[in-house]
Amino acid sequence: MPSVPAQRFRGPILPDGEARDLYVVDGRITYEPQAGADTVAEGWIVPGLVDAHCHLGLDDFGATDDADTEQQAIADRDGGALLIRDAGSAADTRWIHDRDDLPRLVRCGRHIAATKRYIRGYAHEVEPADLATYAAQEARNGDGWIKLVGDWISRDEGDLAPSFPVEAFADAIAAAHANGAKVTAHCFGHGVLPGLIEAGIDCIEHGTGLTEDLIDAMVAHGTRLVPTVMQLDKFPEHAAAGGAKFPDYASTMTDLYARMPATIMAAYDAGVPIYAGSDGGGISRHGNIAGEIEALVRIGMPAHDALGAASWRAREWLGVDGLDEGASADFVVYDRNPVDDLSVLRTPTAIVLRGVARGVSRGR
C-alpha cells in the first residue's frame, strides 16, 4: 500500500498553549518538519479527551448488543473522548480493542455488588464470602481495573448503607491488587468510605460522602476521585423517587446534594487528583464529556484544570501518552481556546484518532 502523506496541524498546543506545527506520520506524532506535508487543520490542539467514568455496552436494562455498543462508542468518539475508562459493564466489550475507529478503552469488567442490592441486570451479585473471588476474577478479565458497588440503598435500613463488611472489601481490594488490577467503587454516602480508603482503594466514584478527615486520608493514600457531577445533579430526582417509602434515604440524598459542590471542591483544594467522568450509559447520554467539564467548572474548578481532568492529566493517570514525540496521534482541534470558551468543546474542528482525522474543517 502507498504510504499516507504526512499531515500538519498548526496552532497552540495545550496544556502550555505554545503555538507549534504538529505532524502526523504513519499515525504517530512528530514535531520534526515534514517536507510536503498537507496542512489538515489549524486551531487549538488538545490531547484526546478522556471519559474516566463511562459505561459502554450498558443501558437501563443491562447489557446492550454489539451494534448499540458501537453507536455508544462512536458518540463518545465524536464528542472528543478518545480514551474511555469503563466503569462497569454487563457486556463483554473487549472486541472494541480491535476497532481502530473506536476510542481506546480501559475495561473494568462487570460491576460487583451485594445480592439484590443494585440495579437489576448490571452486576455480579455476590455474598460477602465470595467478594474477593469475584474481585480476582474481574481483575484477570479486565484491563487493569475492577469496579465495586460500595454502597446502595438498604431496604432493611431504609437508607444508604455499605454493600459489604469492611473486612470483605479489604480482602477484595487485596485480591484485585494481587492480580494486577486497581480498584474503584461507587460511593454515594459516608459510611462506606473510611474502610475503603484505609484498605487502599485506588479511586472513588462520586464521593459525595467525603468529609475533611476522609479527604486528608485520600491525600495520604493517593486515592483518586471521579465525581461525575452530572450524575450528582440527579440526586433530587433520586430523593423524590424514594422519598415516600424511604424517607431517611430521601433526606440523606438531599443533604448530600446540598453539600456536593463544597465537598468536591474541598477535595480539589486539598490536592486529591480529580478526573472527569460523564457516567455515559448510566445517567448521561454518550458523547457528553463536554457537559462534565462544564459541570466541574460550575461547581468551582478552574477551566484549565477541569479540561486537564478530561485530557492531559487523565491520560497520564491511565498510562496513555498525550502529545509526546512518537505518541499515537490522538487529539482534538478547536477553532478557539476551550479554556476561555468551554462551549467550543461541542464543535471540534477536527478529531484525530490513531492518526485518522474526522470532521475536518480544512486548513490552508
TORDOMAR-948594 format. One line per field, with one value per residue (C-alpha): residue number from 1; residue in three letters; x, y, z. Coordinates in steps of 0.25 Angstrom, whole numbers, plus 5000, padded with zeros to 4 digits. Layout:
BEGIN
num c(NUM,...)
residu c(ALA,...)
X c(X,...)
Y c(Y,...)
Z c(Z,...)
// end
This chain:
BEGIN
num c(1,2,3,4,5,6,7,8,9,10,11,12,13,14,15,16,17,18,19,20,21,22,23,24,25,26,27,28,29,30,31,32,33,34,35,36,37,38,39,40,41,42,43,44,45,46,47,48,49,50,51,52,53,54,55,56,57,58,59,60,61,62,63,64,65,66,67,68,69,70,71,72,73,74,75,76,77,78,79,80,81,82,83,84,85,86,87,88,89,90,91,92,93,94,95,96,97,98,99,100,101,102,103,104,105,106,107,108,109,110,111,112,113,114,115,116,117,118,119,120,121,122,123,124,125,126,127,128,129,130,131,132,133,134,135,136,137,138,139,140,141,142,143,144,145,146,147,148,149,150,151,152,153,154,155,156,157,158,159,160,161,162,163,164,165,166,167,168,169,170,171,172,173,174,175,176,177,178,179,180,181,182,183,184,185,186,187,188,189,190,191,192,193,194,195,196,197,198,199,200,201,202,203,204,205,206,207,208,209,210,211,212,213,214,215,216,217,218,219,220,221,222,223,224,225,226,227,228,229,230,231,232,233,234,235,236,237,238,239,240,241,242,243,244,245,246,247,248,249,250,251,252,253,254,255,256,257,258,259,260,261,262,263,264,265,266,267,268,269,270,271,272,273,274,275,276,277,278,279,280,281,282,283,284,285,286,287,288,289,290,291,292,293,294,295,296,297,298,299,300,301,302,303,304,305,306,307,308,309,310,311,312,313,314,315,316,317,318,319,320,321,322,323,324,325,326,327,328,329,330,331,332,333,334,335,336,337,338,339,340,341,342,343,344,345,346,347,348,349,350,351,352,353,354,355,356,357,358,359,360,361,362,363,364)
residu c(MET,PRO,SER,VAL,PRO,ALA,GLN,ARG,PHE,ARG,GLY,PRO,ILE,LEU,PRO,ASP,GLY,GLU,ALA,ARG,ASP,LEU,TYR,VAL,VAL,ASP,GLY,ARG,ILE,THR,TYR,GLU,PRO,GLN,ALA,GLY,ALA,ASP,THR,VAL,ALA,GLU,GLY,TRP,ILE,VAL,PRO,GLY,LEU,VAL,ASP,ALA,HIS,CYS,HIS,LEU,GLY,LEU,ASP,ASP,PHE,GLY,ALA,THR,ASP,ASP,ALA,ASP,THR,GLU,GLN,GLN,ALA,ILE,ALA,ASP,ARG,ASP,GLY,GLY,ALA,LEU,LEU,ILE,ARG,ASP,ALA,GLY,SER,ALA,ALA,ASP,THR,ARG,TRP,ILE,HIS,ASP,ARG,ASP,ASP,LEU,PRO,ARG,LEU,VAL,ARG,CYS,GLY,ARG,HIS,ILE,ALA,ALA,THR,LYS,ARG,TYR,ILE,ARG,GLY,TYR,ALA,HIS,GLU,VAL,GLU,PRO,ALA,ASP,LEU,ALA,THR,TYR,ALA,ALA,GLN,GLU,ALA,ARG,ASN,GLY,ASP,GLY,TRP,ILE,LYS,LEU,VAL,GLY,ASP,TRP,ILE,SER,ARG,ASP,GLU,GLY,ASP,LEU,ALA,PRO,SER,PHE,PRO,VAL,GLU,ALA,PHE,ALA,ASP,ALA,ILE,ALA,ALA,ALA,HIS,ALA,ASN,GLY,ALA,LYS,VAL,THR,ALA,HIS,CYS,PHE,GLY,HIS,GLY,VAL,LEU,PRO,GLY,LEU,ILE,GLU,ALA,GLY,ILE,ASP,CYS,ILE,GLU,HIS,GLY,THR,GLY,LEU,THR,GLU,ASP,LEU,ILE,ASP,ALA,MET,VAL,ALA,HIS,GLY,THR,ARG,LEU,VAL,PRO,THR,VAL,MET,GLN,LEU,ASP,LYS,PHE,PRO,GLU,HIS,ALA,ALA,ALA,GLY,GLY,ALA,LYS,PHE,PRO,ASP,TYR,ALA,SER,THR,MET,THR,ASP,LEU,TYR,ALA,ARG,MET,PRO,ALA,THR,ILE,MET,ALA,ALA,TYR,ASP,ALA,GLY,VAL,PRO,ILE,TYR,ALA,GLY,SER,ASP,GLY,GLY,GLY,ILE,SER,ARG,HIS,GLY,ASN,ILE,ALA,GLY,GLU,ILE,GLU,ALA,LEU,VAL,ARG,ILE,GLY,MET,PRO,ALA,HIS,ASP,ALA,LEU,GLY,ALA,ALA,SER,TRP,ARG,ALA,ARG,GLU,TRP,LEU,GLY,VAL,ASP,GLY,LEU,ASP,GLU,GLY,ALA,SER,ALA,ASP,PHE,VAL,VAL,TYR,ASP,ARG,ASN,PRO,VAL,ASP,ASP,LEU,SER,VAL,LEU,ARG,THR,PRO,THR,ALA,ILE,VAL,LEU,ARG,GLY,VAL,ALA,ARG,GLY,VAL,SER,ARG,GLY,ARG)
X c(5000,5005,5009,4999,5006,5010,4999,5001,4993,4996,4993,4995,4996,4990,4993,5004,4998,5011,5008,5015,5014,5010,5012,5005,5013,5008,4998,5009,5012,5025,5030,5041,5037,5032,5034,5021,5012,4998,4992,4979,4974,4978,4974,4975,4981,4977,4981,4970,4959,4957,4944,4948,4934,4927,4918,4920,4911,4901,4887,4875,4873,4887,4896,4894,4897,4909,4902,4897,4910,4917,4908,4911,4926,4924,4916,4927,4938,4930,4929,4944,4946,4957,4960,4950,4951,4940,4933,4926,4918,4910,4914,4927,4933,4947,4945,4946,4961,4961,4954,4964,4952,4947,4952,4963,4957,4961,4951,4947,4939,4925,4921,4922,4910,4903,4892,4879,4886,4888,4881,4876,4884,4896,4905,4911,4902,4910,4911,4922,4929,4930,4934,4949,4948,4940,4949,4961,4953,4949,4963,4968,4957,4958,4969,4975,4963,4951,4938,4931,4918,4922,4908,4894,4880,4877,4863,4865,4871,4863,4876,4889,4898,4911,4909,4919,4926,4939,4947,4941,4944,4959,4960,4954,4964,4976,4971,4970,4983,4990,4984,4990,4977,4973,4960,4949,4936,4922,4921,4910,4909,4919,4919,4926,4938,4947,4948,4951,4961,4968,4969,4976,4965,4971,4959,4945,4934,4924,4930,4918,4920,4934,4938,4950,4957,4954,4959,4972,4973,4971,4982,4991,4987,4988,4973,4967,4953,4944,4932,4922,4916,4905,4901,4901,4891,4881,4881,4868,4861,4866,4861,4848,4846,4850,4844,4830,4836,4849,4849,4863,4869,4862,4867,4881,4881,4876,4887,4898,4893,4893,4907,4912,4919,4926,4930,4936,4944,4949,4955,4961,4967,4973,4980,4972,4974,4961,4957,4945,4934,4921,4914,4910,4901,4898,4890,4896,4895,4908,4917,4915,4929,4928,4916,4924,4936,4925,4919,4933,4935,4921,4924,4937,4948,4957,4954,4969,4969,4955,4960,4972,4964,4958,4970,4985,4984,4975,4983,4995,4988,4983,4997,4993,5002,4998,5004,5019,5028,5025,5012,4999,4993,4980,4976,4965,4966,4957,4955,4957,4963,4954,4960,4954,4941,4937,4925,4935,4937,4924,4928,4942,4949,4956,4956,4969,4969,4981,4985,4972,4965,4950,4940,4951,4949,4961,4973,4981)
Y c(5000,5014,5022,5033,5047,5054,5063,5076,5082,5096,5104,5106,5092,5090,5090,5100,5107,5108,5110,5099,5091,5077,5066,5052,5042,5027,5030,5036,5050,5057,5071,5069,5077,5068,5073,5074,5071,5074,5085,5078,5087,5100,5103,5100,5086,5077,5063,5054,5055,5045,5040,5033,5028,5023,5010,5005,4993,4997,5003,5004,4989,4983,4979,4984,4977,4980,4989,4998,4998,5002,5014,5018,5017,5026,5036,5037,5038,5049,5056,5057,5045,5037,5029,5023,5017,5007,5008,4995,4988,4975,4973,4967,4979,4974,4974,4989,4988,4982,4994,5005,5015,5014,5020,5014,5006,5002,4992,4990,4977,4976,4983,4974,4977,4971,4961,4969,4982,4988,4991,4978,4972,4981,4973,4961,4960,4952,4949,4955,4942,4942,4956,4954,4942,4951,4963,4954,4948,4962,4967,4956,4958,4973,4984,4987,4992,4986,4993,4990,4995,5002,5006,5005,5007,4996,4993,4988,5001,5010,5018,5017,5006,4999,4987,4978,4978,4985,4972,4967,4980,4979,4965,4968,4980,4972,4961,4970,4976,4963,4960,4973,4982,4995,4996,5007,5007,5014,5022,5032,5032,5034,5020,5012,5022,5020,5005,5006,5017,5010,4997,5004,5006,5013,5022,5027,5029,5041,5043,5052,5046,5051,5059,5067,5055,5045,5055,5056,5041,5041,5050,5042,5029,5035,5032,5038,5043,5043,5051,5050,5064,5061,5049,5056,5066,5055,5053,5062,5052,5040,5046,5049,5035,5028,5038,5032,5018,5022,5036,5034,5031,5044,5052,5047,5049,5063,5066,5060,5068,5081,5079,5074,5086,5089,5074,5072,5086,5083,5070,5078,5089,5078,5072,5060,5057,5059,5053,5056,5045,5047,5034,5032,5020,5022,5035,5042,5041,5036,5047,5057,5058,5073,5074,5068,5078,5089,5083,5083,5098,5101,5096,5104,5097,5106,5103,5099,5089,5084,5082,5075,5066,5061,5061,5062,5059,5047,5041,5042,5035,5024,5022,5027,5036,5051,5059,5054,5051,5038,5036,5031,5043,5044,5059,5069,5082,5094,5108,5115,5113,5104,5109,5122,5117,5103,5103,5100,5086,5083,5087,5082,5086,5072,5059,5051,5037,5028,5038,5038,5051,5052,5064,5073,5088,5089,5098,5106)
Z c(5000,4997,5009,5014,5012,5025,5031,5038,5049,5053,5066,5081,5088,5102,5113,5111,5099,5091,5077,5068,5056,5059,5049,5047,5040,5040,5051,5060,5065,5061,5063,5052,5040,5029,5014,5006,5018,5016,5025,5030,5041,5049,5063,5078,5079,5091,5095,5093,5103,5114,5120,5132,5136,5124,5122,5108,5106,5116,5117,5127,5126,5126,5114,5100,5087,5079,5070,5081,5088,5075,5074,5088,5085,5072,5080,5091,5080,5072,5085,5086,5096,5090,5103,5112,5125,5126,5140,5139,5128,5127,5113,5108,5101,5099,5084,5084,5085,5071,5065,5061,5058,5073,5085,5093,5105,5119,5123,5138,5134,5141,5154,5167,5176,5188,5185,5182,5185,5172,5158,5153,5141,5144,5153,5158,5171,5182,5196,5205,5206,5190,5188,5188,5178,5168,5170,5166,5154,5149,5151,5142,5131,5131,5126,5140,5147,5155,5160,5173,5177,5191,5195,5191,5198,5208,5209,5224,5228,5218,5215,5208,5214,5211,5202,5209,5222,5224,5224,5211,5204,5209,5204,5191,5189,5193,5183,5171,5174,5175,5161,5155,5156,5162,5169,5169,5175,5174,5187,5190,5205,5216,5223,5213,5211,5223,5221,5206,5207,5219,5211,5200,5189,5177,5173,5178,5168,5172,5186,5192,5206,5208,5220,5224,5231,5219,5209,5217,5217,5202,5200,5209,5202,5188,5185,5173,5171,5159,5164,5152,5155,5144,5152,5165,5159,5159,5174,5175,5166,5174,5187,5181,5175,5188,5198,5200,5204,5209,5216,5222,5209,5203,5214,5212,5197,5199,5209,5200,5188,5196,5201,5188,5182,5195,5197,5183,5183,5197,5191,5180,5189,5198,5186,5183,5168,5161,5147,5139,5136,5129,5134,5120,5119,5134,5135,5124,5109,5102,5095,5106,5113,5110,5119,5131,5128,5129,5142,5148,5145,5150,5164,5165,5158,5149,5134,5131,5142,5138,5124,5129,5137,5124,5116,5119,5133,5132,5120,5129,5141,5132,5126,5112,5104,5101,5090,5092,5081,5075,5082,5075,5068,5077,5079,5076,5069,5073,5066,5079,5093,5100,5114,5110,5104,5108,5098,5087,5092,5086,5072,5069,5056,5055,5063,5061,5066,5063,5052,5045,5044,5045,5043,5038,5034,5025,5028,5017)
// end
